[in-house]
C-alpha cells in the first residue's frame, strides 16, 4: 500500500458518490478528525490525532464476464406458481 503523504484530503474534497457511501456506512465517523485518500485500490482514512491509517471502502468490482447483475425484484407483491 503506497499512500502519498502529500495527497491526504479533507472530506469535502472526496467525490460525491464516495461521500454518500461513507455517510451511509460510517454515520458515526468524525470527519473533522480524519483525512482521506481516494485511490483505485479503495478509499483510505488517516486519523489526525494518531496517524493510524485504515481502509474504509473497497473499490467497486465489475461483474465477471458472462454473468449478469442480479435481477432487481419488483414491488409487485407475492408470486403464485401455476399448477
TAVENWO-V177458 format. One line per field, one symbol per residue. ss: DSSP state (H for helix, E for strand, - for the rest). psi: psi as a letter, one per 30 degrees, with the letter a starting at -180 (. if undefined). A space follows every 10 residues. Layout:
BEGIN
ss=???
psi=???
END
This chain:
BEGIN
ss=--------E- HHH--HHHHH HHHHH----- HHHEEEEEE- -EEEEEE--- --EEEEE--- ---------- ---------- ---
psi=jjkkffgkll efflleeeee eeeefiffkj ffglllkjlf faklkkkeef gkkkjekllk klklkfllkk kkklhfalkk kl.
END
